[in-house]
Amino acid sequence: MAEFDFIRWLRQRTPSDARVQVGPGDDAAVLASINAPLIVTTDMLMDGVDFLLAEVDPVRVGRKAMGVNLSDLAAMGAKPLAAVASVALPRSADSSLAEQLHLGMTEMATKYDCPLVGGDTNSWDKPLVISVTAFGTPGPQGAILRSGAKPGDWLFVTGSLGGSILGRHLDVKPRVREALELQRHVQLHAMIDISDGLAADVHHLVEESGCGVVLEADAIAIHADAHRMNEGRSPLEHALGDGEDFELAFAVSPEDGELLLTHQPLAACPVTCIGTFVAERGLWIQQHGQRRPLPPMGWVHLLGENEP
């Protein structure tokens, strides 16, 4: 399939949307004026790093590519508005690859009310690369940043953590609706999605907020997948450092924390208090009555580094 054949195929499958005045087919899409700040995020996924195309259904890859961006919008407490995608296809692949990727992206986009309005498709002699840029508008509390946590706040997480490599890293469930629902019940001081690992991402929260946090080891909600891992690390270590859970970590006042624990407003997704923010900068974990420093363990992309 040539590029313009694919564009025609894609346009036939792009539904109309009141927010989209001009969709795929022109040099750019046209969105209706929103009269609000625009929240923008982008993520690039690569075969061999974020997935193994030889082992994975491309539809799942498309869903993940869209889902990780929606997870970033959720972390900002935002409502999805629209998205664009750019794909570098390996020349060795047949035309069904582009179609399956598109199916996965649109499936996820439709589920979270985020129309896919355009992008770019190219081919090269290297593995698949897919990049999505998503746009959103602020939720009821405006853009929720990483920098608003205060000493005395409680640290909460949605869902449970660890062992995502067993499949959940591909089947992303962005907490868009949960982030919006939380804003109806409590004031969110700071928030982040757990993509690199709980310890790494909470470290970002305290760095930006200029404070510290003490995690309670026994309170951390550990996913059943973390107990199934067999790599010489404990389930707790997997929960702290595996990453790609795509849950939310957020700071609230103790009063709002009590409300969340009492009423659990997210019926299908429990929230758990796992720590307390403190004035001293740093990251610690408390277990068996002892507190120790916790390194920001998790995934890090090394830029400009050659593997030995």
HELIX and SHEET records of a PDB file:
HELIX    1   1 GLU A    3  GLN A   12  1                                  10    
HELIX    2   2 LEU A   53  GLU A   55  5                                   3    
HELIX    3   3 PRO A   58  ALA A   75  1                                  18    
HELIX    4   4 SER A   96  LYS A  111  1                                  16    
HELIX    5   5 SER A  164  LEU A  166  5                                   3    
HELIX    6   6 VAL A  176  HIS A  185  1                                  10    
HELIX    7   7 LEU A  198  SER A  209  1                                  12    
HELIX    8   8 ALA A  217  ALA A  219  5                                   3    
HELIX    9   9 ALA A  224  ARG A  228  1                                   5    
HELIX   10  10 PRO A  235  GLY A  241  1                                   7    
HELIX   11  11 PRO A  254  HIS A  263  1                                  10    
SHEET    1   A 2 VAL A  20  VAL A  22  0                                        
SHEET    2   A 2 VAL A  30  LEU A  31 -1                                        
SHEET    1   B 4 ILE A  39  MET A  46  0                                        
SHEET    2   B 4 VAL A 129  PRO A 138 -1                                        
SHEET    3   B 4 ALA A  78  PRO A  90 -1                                        
SHEET    4   B 4 LEU A 116  TRP A 124  1                                        
SHEET    1   C 7 ALA A 190  ASP A 193  0                                        
SHEET    2   C 7 LEU A 248  VAL A 252 -1                                        
SHEET    3   C 7 TRP A 154  THR A 158 -1                                        
SHEET    4   C 7 VAL A 271  VAL A 278 -1                                        
SHEET    5   C 7 GLY A 212  GLU A 216 -1                                        
SHEET    6   C 7 GLY A 282  GLN A 287  1                                        
SHEET    7   C 7 GLN A 290  PRO A 293 -1                                        
END                                                                             
